[in-house]
């Protein structure tokens, strides 16, 4: 190492950093530990951080600034419109009279208005007393037992998706079997639920088939599809190839290469609009080209709170007066299919159905503990079907929860470390299903017909929960 050079070791390059040291420090400005402590997340774009002392200057030249300024000029931009609130009480209806539902004793979680990190959730769990931890586990097992019969399994690959399953697509389009199977099953479940119909038999070209609602009337056609968290947009690409759609909106806050946009734009009779915006800030009512147009909302693996943001975006909560006004059909959501994902990222502020959880005795701090447990569901080995793992793990957990109740010599951290992997996986999966069931109940309260299903086996993807709903127009 040259004299005066940074002492930070770069393992990937197998050498020390070549930059000069910063003053009397052993490190350069990029690797100085003190500098890291002083760095804060850029308020314009959370993907990078800057020194706090340089924040003002950075905000004037941040590459994201022009994009944000342009976005704010769009009529459909409304900051935080779908974000929810963090008050925990005033935005929910609680029928339980138990005062415990309204107390949030854990200051680390309850007083923070910012996102709760996984480390904060973990530390909060480890700071629980053993009786508190065992009581929470008993509560999770009990709640899950009451809802598990409402969770279905439906791995459905429709014939309409044969062009993709049989690799009869353009070779320029990326093909990964596990993703194709997931996308096909999402569409298959939509068809089974009556939101999509199989393409008409006399159509030769797969790109001009028309998806209809059950009665087949022209008023009930679905000319528009909105894919939330679209990424490269290949779920919509399959829908266009196999069922035929007229109008596409892809909602994604990031920029991607190798998008499906180019192929979609070449589809005859199809129009495409990509909205680069955070779902939290999207006001669908202000999208001019979507006004008075029925649409289907879809999303594959919407991470954490993005599912809640999407549902709130499509189904804004309304007063009784608003519902009466909109009963004439001015709201045009015909159906939705959302594959949930990354429940460990969920936040209390964003979660849709706080009232449902509070009525079950799940408080704000319990919710963050439950979301932390969900990561255990995807830590297991998925060479075999997870359902067997969960059944076995649930049995063990039901037995051992009594053991945990009587344990006082060790702390929660030690209990967690001593839990068998199968127990952890079972507990994590139960927590994921409790979170999704609350979402399903919220959708049902909005007047839609709903279903929660495991749409692919866990060895294809452990993130296999699909929320499906349809409006009364498709009944």
C-alpha positions as CSV (number, residue, x, y, z in Angstrom):
1,X,0.0,0.0,0.0
2,X,1.4,3.4,-1.0
3,X,2.0,5.9,1.7
4,X,-0.8,8.4,2.1
5,X,-3.4,6.2,0.5
6,X,-6.7,5.1,2.0
7,X,-6.5,2.1,4.4
8,X,-9.9,0.7,3.3
9,X,-9.6,-2.9,1.9
10,X,-11.6,-3.6,-1.2
11,X,-12.3,-7.4,-1.2
12,X,-13.7,-7.6,-4.7
13,X,-10.6,-5.9,-6.1
14,X,-8.3,-7.6,-3.7
15,X,-6.4,-4.3,-2.9
16,X,-6.6,-1.2,-0.8
17,X,-8.5,1.9,-1.9
18,X,-6.3,4.0,-4.2
19,X,-7.7,7.4,-3.0
20,X,-5.8,9.8,-0.8
21,X,-6.5,9.9,2.9
22,X,-8.7,12.6,4.3
23,X,-6.6,15.0,6.4
24,X,-5.3,13.1,9.4
25,X,-7.7,10.2,8.9
26,X,-6.6,6.7,7.8
27,X,-9.3,6.7,5.2
28,X,-10.5,8.7,2.2
29,X,-13.7,10.8,2.2
30,X,-15.7,7.8,0.7
31,X,-14.6,5.4,3.4
32,X,-14.1,7.6,6.5
33,X,-16.2,6.1,9.3
34,X,-17.0,9.5,10.6
35,X,-18.3,10.6,7.2
36,X,-20.6,7.6,7.2
37,X,-22.0,8.6,10.5
38,X,-22.7,12.1,9.1
39,X,-24.4,10.8,5.9
40,X,-28.2,11.2,5.5
41,X,-30.5,9.8,2.8
42,X,-31.2,12.3,0.0
43,X,-34.7,13.5,0.4
44,X,-35.2,13.6,-3.4
45,X,-34.1,10.0,-4.1
46,X,-33.6,7.5,-1.3
47,X,-31.2,5.4,-3.5
48,X,-28.2,7.5,-2.3
49,X,-26.9,9.4,0.7
50,X,-24.9,12.6,1.1
51,X,-23.0,14.3,3.9
52,X,-25.3,16.3,6.0
53,X,-23.1,19.4,5.6
54,X,-23.3,19.1,1.8
55,X,-27.1,18.5,1.6
56,X,-28.1,22.0,0.6
57,X,-25.6,22.1,-2.3
58,X,-26.5,18.6,-3.3
59,X,-30.2,19.3,-3.6
60,X,-29.5,22.0,-6.2
61,X,-27.7,19.5,-8.5
62,X,-29.1,16.1,-7.6
63,X,-29.8,14.2,-10.9
64,X,-33.3,13.3,-9.6
65,X,-34.2,17.0,-9.2
66,X,-35.3,17.6,-12.8
67,X,-37.3,14.4,-12.9
68,X,-39.1,15.4,-9.7
69,X,-39.8,18.9,-10.9
70,X,-41.2,17.5,-14.2
71,X,-43.3,14.9,-12.2
72,X,-44.8,17.6,-10.0
73,X,-46.2,19.3,-13.1
74,X,-48.2,16.2,-14.0
75,X,-51.9,16.4,-13.1
76,X,-51.9,12.9,-11.7
77,X,-49.1,13.7,-9.1
78,X,-50.4,14.2,-5.6
79,X,-47.8,13.7,-2.9
80,X,-48.7,11.0,-0.5
81,X,-52.3,10.6,-1.6
82,X,-52.1,6.8,-1.1
83,X,-49.8,6.7,1.8
84,X,-52.2,6.3,4.7
85,X,-51.7,7.7,8.2
86,X,-49.6,6.7,11.2
87,X,-52.0,7.8,13.9
88,X,-53.1,4.1,14.5
89,X,-56.6,5.1,15.8
90,X,-58.3,7.9,14.0
91,X,-58.3,6.3,10.5
92,X,-59.8,3.0,11.6
93,X,-63.0,1.7,13.1
94,X,-62.3,-0.5,16.2
95,X,-65.2,-2.6,17.6
96,X,-63.1,-4.1,20.4
97,X,-63.6,-2.4,23.8
98,X,-60.3,-3.7,25.0
99,X,-58.2,-0.6,26.0
100,X,-55.1,-2.5,25.3
101,X,-55.7,-2.0,21.6
102,X,-55.1,1.7,22.0
103,X,-51.8,1.6,23.9
104,X,-48.4,1.5,22.2
105,X,-45.8,1.1,25.0
106,X,-42.8,0.5,22.8
107,X,-41.4,4.0,22.3
108,X,-38.8,2.8,19.7
109,X,-41.6,1.9,17.3
110,X,-44.6,4.0,18.4
111,X,-43.1,7.4,18.3
112,X,-41.3,7.1,15.0
113,X,-43.0,8.6,11.9
114,X,-40.3,7.3,9.6
115,X,-40.1,3.9,8.1
116,X,-39.3,1.2,10.7
117,X,-36.2,-0.8,9.6
118,X,-35.7,-4.5,10.0
119,X,-33.0,-3.9,12.6
120,X,-35.5,-1.8,14.6
121,X,-38.1,-4.5,14.4
122,X,-35.6,-7.2,15.4
123,X,-34.4,-5.1,18.4
124,X,-37.9,-4.5,19.5
125,X,-38.7,-8.2,19.5
126,X,-35.5,-9.0,21.4
127,X,-36.5,-6.4,24.0
128,X,-39.8,-8.1,24.7
129,X,-40.2,-10.1,27.9
130,X,-40.5,-13.8,27.5
131,X,-44.2,-13.7,28.6
132,X,-44.9,-10.9,26.0
133,X,-43.2,-12.9,23.3
134,X,-45.0,-16.2,24.1
135,X,-48.3,-14.3,24.3
136,X,-47.8,-12.9,20.8
137,X,-47.0,-16.3,19.4
138,X,-50.1,-17.8,20.9
139,X,-52.1,-15.0,19.4
140,X,-50.6,-15.6,16.0
141,X,-51.3,-19.3,16.1
142,X,-54.9,-18.6,17.2
143,X,-55.6,-16.0,14.6
144,X,-54.2,-18.1,11.8
145,X,-56.3,-21.1,12.9
146,X,-59.4,-18.9,12.4
147,X,-58.5,-17.8,8.9
148,X,-56.6,-20.7,7.3
149,X,-59.8,-22.2,5.8
150,X,-60.2,-18.9,3.8
151,X,-56.9,-19.4,2.0
152,X,-57.1,-21.5,-1.2
153,X,-54.6,-23.2,-3.5
154,X,-55.0,-22.7,-7.3
155,X,-52.1,-23.4,-9.6
156,X,-53.9,-22.6,-12.9
157,X,-52.1,-22.5,-16.3
158,X,-54.7,-21.6,-19.0
159,X,-54.6,-22.8,-22.5
160,X,-54.6,-19.2,-23.7
161,X,-51.0,-18.9,-22.4
162,X,-49.7,-21.8,-24.4
163,X,-47.8,-19.4,-26.8
164,X,-45.6,-18.5,-23.8
165,X,-45.5,-21.9,-22.0
166,X,-44.4,-23.6,-25.3
167,X,-41.9,-20.9,-26.0
168,X,-43.6,-19.8,-29.1
169,X,-42.8,-16.1,-28.4
170,X,-40.4,-13.8,-30.1
171,X,-36.9,-15.0,-29.2
172,X,-35.9,-11.4,-28.4
173,X,-38.2,-11.5,-25.3
174,X,-36.6,-12.9,-22.2
175,X,-37.8,-16.3,-21.1
176,X,-37.4,-17.6,-17.5
177,X,-39.6,-20.6,-16.8
178,X,-40.3,-19.8,-13.1
179,X,-41.5,-16.2,-14.0
180,X,-43.5,-17.4,-17.0
181,X,-45.3,-20.0,-14.8
182,X,-46.1,-17.4,-12.2
183,X,-47.4,-14.9,-14.8
184,X,-49.5,-17.6,-16.5
185,X,-51.1,-18.7,-13.2
186,X,-52.0,-15.1,-12.3
187,X,-53.8,-14.8,-15.6
188,X,-55.3,-18.3,-15.2
189,X,-56.7,-17.4,-11.7
190,X,-58.2,-14.2,-13.2
191,X,-59.9,-16.3,-15.8
192,X,-61.1,-18.9,-13.3
193,X,-62.5,-16.1,-11.1
194,X,-64.5,-14.6,-14.0
195,X,-62.5,-11.5,-14.7
196,X,-61.0,-12.7,-17.9
197,X,-62.5,-14.9,-20.5
198,X,-60.7,-17.2,-22.9
199,X,-60.0,-15.7,-26.3
200,X,-62.7,-16.3,-28.9
201,X,-62.1,-19.5,-30.8
202,X,-62.0,-18.1,-34.3
203,X,-59.2,-15.7,-33.6
204,X,-56.0,-16.8,-35.2
205,X,-53.7,-14.0,-34.0
206,X,-53.3,-14.1,-30.2
207,X,-52.8,-10.3,-30.1
208,X,-56.4,-9.4,-31.0
209,X,-58.4,-11.6,-28.6
210,X,-60.8,-9.6,-26.4
211,X,-61.1,-10.2,-22.7
212,X,-64.7,-9.8,-21.5
213,X,-66.6,-9.9,-18.3
214,X,-69.2,-12.6,-17.8
215,X,-72.1,-11.2,-19.7
216,X,-70.0,-10.4,-22.8
217,X,-71.7,-7.0,-23.3
218,X,-69.7,-4.2,-25.0
219,X,-70.0,-2.1,-21.9
220,X,-68.2,-4.7,-19.8
221,X,-65.1,-5.0,-21.9
222,X,-61.8,-4.4,-20.3
223,X,-59.9,-2.2,-22.8
224,X,-57.3,-1.0,-20.2
225,X,-54.9,-2.8,-17.9
226,X,-52.8,-1.0,-15.3
227,X,-49.7,-3.0,-14.1
228,X,-48.5,-1.6,-10.8
229,X,-44.8,-2.0,-9.9
230,X,-44.5,-3.1,-13.5
231,X,-40.7,-3.3,-13.7
232,X,-40.0,-4.4,-17.3
233,X,-43.7,-5.1,-17.9
234,X,-43.6,-8.7,-18.9
235,X,-46.8,-9.7,-17.0
236,X,-48.6,-7.2,-19.2
237,X,-46.7,-8.5,-22.3
238,X,-48.1,-12.0,-21.6
239,X,-51.6,-10.6,-21.1
240,X,-51.4,-8.8,-24.4
241,X,-50.1,-11.8,-26.3
242,X,-52.5,-14.3,-24.8
243,X,-55.7,-12.4,-24.1
244,X,-55.5,-9.2,-26.1
245,X,-55.9,-5.7,-24.6
246,X,-56.4,-2.3,-26.1
247,X,-54.9,0.1,-23.6
248,X,-51.9,-0.4,-21.2
249,X,-50.6,1.7,-18.3
250,X,-47.3,0.6,-16.7
251,X,-46.7,2.2,-13.3
252,X,-43.1,2.1,-12.1
253,X,-41.0,4.5,-10.2
254,X,-37.6,3.2,-11.5
255,X,-36.1,3.1,-14.9
256,X,-35.4,-0.2,-16.5
257,X,-33.5,-1.5,-19.5
258,X,-34.8,-4.4,-21.7
259,X,-38.4,-3.4,-21.1
260,X,-41.4,-4.9,-22.8
261,X,-42.5,-1.5,-24.0
262,X,-41.0,-1.8,-27.4
263,X,-42.7,-5.1,-28.1
264,X,-46.0,-3.9,-26.7
265,X,-46.0,-0.7,-28.9
266,X,-45.7,-3.0,-31.9
267,X,-48.9,-4.8,-31.0
268,X,-51.6,-3.8,-33.4
269,X,-54.4,-1.8,-31.9
270,X,-52.6,-1.4,-28.5
271,X,-51.7,1.9,-26.9
272,X,-49.2,2.1,-24.1
273,X,-48.5,4.8,-21.5
274,X,-45.7,4.4,-18.9
275,X,-46.1,6.4,-15.7
276,X,-42.8,6.8,-13.9
277,X,-44.1,7.7,-10.5
278,X,-44.2,6.2,-7.0
279,X,-47.6,4.5,-6.4
280,X,-47.9,6.5,-3.2
281,X,-48.2,9.7,-5.2
282,X,-50.4,8.5,-8.0
283,X,-53.9,10.0,-8.4
284,X,-55.6,7.7,-10.9
285,X,-58.6,10.0,-11.2
286,X,-56.4,12.6,-12.7
287,X,-55.0,10.4,-15.5
288,X,-56.8,12.0,-18.4
289,X,-56.6,9.0,-20.8
290,X,-58.1,6.7,-18.1
291,X,-61.2,8.7,-17.3
292,X,-64.5,6.8,-17.8
293,X,-62.5,3.7,-19.0
294,X,-62.9,0.4,-17.2
295,X,-59.6,-1.2,-16.2
296,X,-58.0,-4.3,-14.7
297,X,-55.3,-3.7,-12.0
298,X,-52.5,-6.3,-11.9
299,X,-49.2,-6.6,-10.1
300,X,-46.6,-9.3,-9.6
301,X,-44.6,-9.3,-6.4
302,X,-45.5,-5.9,-5.2
303,X,-43.0,-5.5,-2.4
304,X,-44.2,-4.8,1.2
305,X,-46.3,-1.6,1.5
306,X,-46.6,-1.3,-2.3
307,X,-49.5,-3.7,-2.2
308,X,-51.3,-1.4,0.3
309,X,-50.5,1.7,-1.8
310,X,-51.9,0.0,-4.9
311,X,-55.1,-1.1,-3.3
312,X,-55.7,2.4,-1.8
313,X,-54.9,3.9,-5.2
314,X,-57.5,1.7,-7.0
315,X,-60.1,1.8,-4.2
316,X,-59.9,5.1,-2.4
317,X,-61.9,5.0,0.8
318,X,-65.1,6.8,0.4
319,X,-67.8,8.3,2.6
320,X,-71.4,6.9,2.3
321,X,-72.3,9.9,0.2
322,X,-69.4,9.3,-2.2
323,X,-70.4,5.6,-2.5
324,X,-74.0,6.7,-3.4
325,X,-72.7,9.0,-6.1
326,X,-70.3,6.4,-7.5
327,X,-72.9,3.6,-7.6
328,X,-73.8,4.7,-11.1
329,X,-70.5,3.4,-12.3
330,X,-68.2,6.4,-12.4
331,X,-65.5,4.2,-10.8
332,X,-64.3,1.8,-13.4
333,X,-62.2,-0.8,-11.6
334,X,-63.5,-4.1,-12.9
335,X,-61.0,-6.5,-11.2
336,X,-57.6,-6.9,-9.7
337,X,-54.9,-9.5,-9.2
338,X,-52.0,-8.6,-6.9
339,X,-49.3,-11.0,-6.0
340,X,-47.9,-9.9,-2.7
341,X,-44.3,-10.0,-1.6
342,X,-41.7,-8.9,1.0
343,X,-44.0,-8.6,3.9
344,X,-41.1,-7.8,6.2
345,X,-41.0,-4.3,4.6
346,X,-44.6,-3.5,5.5
347,X,-45.2,-0.4,7.6
348,X,-48.0,0.4,10.0
349,X,-48.6,3.8,8.4
350,X,-49.2,2.3,5.0
351,X,-51.2,-0.8,6.1
352,X,-54.8,-0.7,4.9
353,X,-56.7,-2.6,7.5
354,X,-55.5,-1.4,11.0
355,X,-59.0,-1.9,12.4
356,X,-59.0,-5.6,11.5
357,X,-55.7,-6.1,13.3
358,X,-56.7,-4.0,16.3
359,X,-59.9,-6.0,16.7
360,X,-57.8,-9.1,16.9
361,X,-55.6,-7.6,19.6
362,X,-52.7,-6.9,17.2
363,X,-51.2,-3.5,18.2
364,X,-48.8,-1.4,16.3
365,X,-45.8,-2.9,17.9
366,X,-47.1,-6.4,17.5
367,X,-47.6,-5.6,13.8
368,X,-44.0,-4.7,13.3
369,X,-42.9,-7.8,15.1
370,X,-45.2,-9.9,12.9
371,X,-43.7,-8.3,9.8
372,X,-40.2,-9.2,11.0
373,X,-41.2,-12.8,11.5
374,X,-42.4,-13.0,7.9
375,X,-38.8,-13.0,6.6
376,X,-38.4,-16.5,8.2
377,X,-41.0,-17.9,5.7
378,X,-38.6,-17.4,2.8
379,X,-35.4,-18.5,4.7
380,X,-36.3,-22.2,4.3
381,X,-35.1,-24.7,1.7
382,X,-37.8,-24.8,-1.0
383,X,-36.6,-27.9,-2.8
384,X,-39.9,-29.4,-1.6
385,X,-43.4,-28.0,-1.2
386,X,-43.6,-25.5,1.7
387,X,-47.1,-26.7,2.7
388,X,-45.6,-29.8,4.3
389,X,-43.0,-27.7,6.1
390,X,-45.7,-25.4,7.4
391,X,-48.0,-28.2,8.6
392,X,-45.1,-29.9,10.4
393,X,-43.8,-26.6,11.7
394,X,-47.2,-25.5,12.9
395,X,-47.5,-28.8,14.9
396,X,-44.2,-28.2,16.5
397,X,-44.9,-24.6,17.2
398,X,-48.3,-25.4,18.8
399,X,-46.5,-27.8,21.1
400,X,-43.4,-25.6,21.9
401,X,-45.3,-22.4,22.5
402,X,-46.3,-23.9,25.9
403,X,-42.7,-24.5,26.5
404,X,-41.8,-20.9,25.7
405,X,-44.5,-19.7,28.1
406,X,-42.8,-21.4,31.0
407,X,-39.3,-20.2,30.0
408,X,-37.9,-17.5,32.2
409,X,-34.2,-18.3,32.5
410,X,-33.4,-17.2,28.9
411,X,-34.3,-14.1,26.9
412,X,-36.3,-13.8,23.7
413,X,-33.1,-13.6,21.5
414,X,-32.0,-17.0,22.8
415,X,-35.5,-18.5,22.3
416,X,-35.5,-17.3,18.7
417,X,-32.0,-18.8,18.1
418,X,-33.1,-22.2,19.6
419,X,-36.3,-22.4,17.5
420,X,-36.1,-25.1,14.8
421,X,-36.0,-23.9,11.2
422,X,-39.3,-25.5,10.5
423,X,-40.9,-23.6,13.4
424,X,-39.6,-20.3,12.1
425,X,-40.8,-21.0,8.6
426,X,-44.2,-21.9,9.8
427,X,-44.5,-18.9,12.0
428,X,-43.3,-16.6,9.2
429,X,-45.8,-18.1,6.7
430,X,-48.7,-17.7,9.2
431,X,-47.8,-14.0,9.7
432,X,-47.7,-13.4,6.0
433,X,-51.2,-14.9,5.6
434,X,-52.6,-12.8,8.5
435,X,-51.3,-9.6,6.8
436,X,-52.8,-10.6,3.5
437,X,-56.1,-11.7,5.0
438,X,-56.4,-8.2,6.5
439,X,-56.0,-6.8,3.0
440,X,-58.5,-9.2,1.6
441,X,-61.1,-8.2,4.2
442,X,-60.5,-4.5,3.4
443,X,-61.1,-5.1,-0.4
444,X,-64.3,-7.0,0.5
445,X,-65.4,-4.0,2.6
446,X,-65.2,-1.9,-0.5
447,X,-67.9,-4.1,-2.1
448,X,-65.8,-6.4,-4.3
449,X,-65.9,-10.2,-4.5
450,X,-62.6,-11.5,-3.3
451,X,-60.3,-14.5,-3.0
452,X,-56.9,-15.2,-1.5
453,X,-55.0,-18.1,-3.1
454,X,-51.6,-19.7,-3.3
455,X,-51.2,-19.4,-7.1
456,X,-48.0,-21.4,-7.5
457,X,-46.2,-24.1,-5.5
458,X,-43.6,-22.8,-3.1
459,X,-40.8,-24.6,-5.0
460,X,-41.6,-22.2,-7.9
461,X,-41.8,-19.2,-5.6
462,X,-42.2,-19.0,-1.8
463,X,-43.9,-15.6,-2.4
464,X,-47.0,-17.3,-3.8
465,X,-50.0,-15.3,-2.3
466,X,-52.4,-13.8,-4.8
467,X,-55.2,-11.3,-4.0
468,X,-58.0,-11.5,-6.5
469,X,-61.1,-9.4,-6.7
470,X,-63.8,-8.4,-9.1
471,X,-66.5,-5.7,-9.1
472,X,-70.2,-6.4,-9.3
473,X,-70.0,-5.5,-13.0
474,X,-68.2,-8.8,-13.6
475,X,-70.5,-11.0,-11.5
